[in-house]
Amino acid sequence: MTATATTAPVTPQGAASGSSFYAAMRILPRAQRDAMFQIYSFCRQVDDIADSDGPRAERLAALDQWRRDIDALYAGNPPPRLRDCVASVEQFGLRRDDFIAIIDGMAMDVPTDIRAPDAATLDLYCDRVASAVGRLSVRVFGLGEQDGLLLAHHLGRALQLTNILRDIDEDAGLGRLYLSRESLAAAGITSSDPQVVAADPRLPRVCDDLLKQARAHFTESDAIMARNPRRVVRAPRIMSQYYHAILDKLVERGFAPPRQPVGLSKVAKIFILIRYAFI
């Protein structure tokens, strides 16, 4: 799944030590760091359910169980796998609706694989699997309500659209296509078959549309972070810069098939971490 998402109990070990998320969150104070790894762990677990190759009915049932577990957490009777989250929910005011939105986003891929959704459905998907994670995260970071919600909206979508652009071929291998129906039609592509679209020479035109959207969201999120205290936006700024760099590498590579995978080297990640966490 092309999601920014993550469970077990939640510890830093739940995130790969070399991941962008792990590096960005390690700079946080202990309580914030623990809360973020709890959010990551929850996201990872529901994402793994949606991406598994098990029967669709079983995956939907497993996601429904997560909804019941979240309800139990907020009713004061947390199941064992969410007991570590109680203190974070109380300390940072994490909202039930955002956890449920993430589950709902993962569930969008389960009854049938997403293939060329309309623009409104794609935006809803981005809101659920990325911006809802952002809404939980900004509460942990300590941003004010208005700017926190705006940052979650814009940065979540920027990161998710970058994921979509990066993972076109990987998603096609899973039978999924997250490019909007309208963008495909504007480029003259009528197929919704992921493999057919991935091989179409007109695909760069479709990607240009998503690039413009991603850059607009990055611009908005940069402006929000610039007007907030540095200490509360260090972690989201690091994540933003990681994804800015990935987007730049995607543009440099281009979107015409065949495409080589794009990622950041360890050195590039360390440079971003040092620059935005400590300098």
C-alpha positions, -999 to 999 in steps of 0.1 A, spaced: 0 0 0 12 35 -7 6 47 27 25 67 52 17 44 77 24 13 109 19 -25 158 32 -47 186 34 -29 217 50 3 206 86 8 210 113 23 188 120 -13 177 87 -12 159 103 12 133 133 2 113 163 20 128 174 33 94 140 47 85 133 83 79 105 82 105 128 66 131 155 92 126 131 122 127 114 110 159 145 101 179 152 138 184 120 143 204 118 143 242 109 109 257 71 114 262 67 127 227 90 101 212 70 73 229 37 87 217 50 89 181 62 54 181 29 43 195 11 60 166 36 45 141 31 11 156 -7 13 153 -4 25 117 20 -2 108 -3 -29 121 -34 -18 103 -14 -12 72 0 -47 73 -35 -61 76 -46 -41 45 -15 -52 25 -16 -89 35 -26 -115 10 -52 -131 33 -88 -134 23 -105 -100 20 -133 -109 44 -107 -118 71 -88 -85 65 -120 -65 69 -128 -84 101 -93 -77 115 -98 -40 108 -132 -41 124 -115 -56 155 -91 -26 155 -121 -3 155 -136 -21 185 -102 -19 203 -99 18 197 -135 23 210 -125 2 241 -94 24 246 -115 55 247 -141 39 269 -114 33 295 -110 -4 289 -80 -7 266 -71 -41 252 -35 -54 259 -21 -42 226 -32 -6 233 -25 -3 271 7 16 264 -12 42 245 -34 53 275 -9 79 289 -2 94 254 -39 97 246 -45 116 279 -13 137 278 -16 149 242 -53 148 237 -52 123 208 -86 120 192 -105 87 186 -118 100 152 -83 102 138 -74 66 147 -107 55 132 -100 75 100 -67 58 96 -84 24 98 -111 35 74 -83 46 50 -66 12 51 -100 -4 46 -104 14 13 -80 -10 -3 -95 -42 10 -129 -49 -6 -113 -42 -39 -79 -28 -48 -80 10 -55 -77 16 -92 -79 51 -107 -102 66 -81 -119 99 -89 -101 129 -75 -124 133 -45 -119 97 -35 -81 100 -39 -82 131 -17 -103 113 9 -78 84 9 -49 108 14 -67 125 43 -73 92 60 -40 74 56 -17 105 58 -34 137 71 -52 118 99 -17 105 110 -6 141 109 -35 153 131 -24 128 158 12 138 153 8 176 155 -9 172 189 22 153 201 45 180 187 26 207 205 14 229 176 -16 252 181 -49 239 170 -54 259 138 -18 256 125 -17 220 136 -47 210 116 -34 230 86 0 214 87 -15 179 90 -37 187 60 -10 200 37 21 180 48 1 148 50 -11 152 14 24 163 2 40 132 17 12 109 4 13 122 -31 51 118 -31 46 82 -20 22 77 -49 46 91 -74 75 71 -60 56 38 -58 37 36 -92 55 4 -102 54 -12 -68 17 -5 -65 10 -18 -100 26 -50 -89 0 -52 -62 -28 -45 -86 -33 -9 -74 -34 24 -91 -36 56 -71 -35 81 -100 -68 99 -104 -93 91 -131 -94 128 -141 -56 130 -144 -55 99 -165 -83 111 -188 -66 145 -193 -36 127 -206 -57 105 -229 -54 73 -209 -86 54 -206 -74 22 -190 -75 16 -153 -53 -15 -154 -23 -6 -132 2 -25 -154 -11 -9 -186 -10 26 -171 25 21 -157 38 12 -191 20 40 -210 43 66 -225 18 93 -216 22 86 -179 46 116 -173 17 140 -182 -3 124 -154 25 126 -130 30 163 -138 -4 170 -124 4 151 -91 37 169 -89 20 203 -90 -4 192 -63 24 179 -41 46 210 -45 16 232 -36 10 213 -4 48 214 4 47 252 -1 18 256 22 33 233 49 66 251 47 49 284 54 31 270 84 63 256 99 81 288 92 57 308 115 59 283 144 86 278 170 115 258 157 113 233 186 78 222 178 84 217 141 118 200 140 104 165 135 78 174 108 104 196 91 128 167 89 102 145 74 92 172 49 128 176 38 133 139 33 102 138 11 112 171 -7 145 154 -16 127 122 -28 104 144 -50 134 162 -65 150 129 -73 118 117 -89 117 148 -111 154 143 -120 148 107 -130 116 113 -148 84 92 -151 88 77 -185 90 39 -184 112 20 -176 118 37 -142 145 29 -116 135 30 -80 143 62 -61 154 66 -25 177 86 -3 211 75 7 220 72 44 244 101 40 217 123 25 194 114 55 221 122 80 228 155 63 191 165 66 189 153 102 219 174 112 208 204 93 172 206 106 176 190 140 207 207 153 219 236 132 
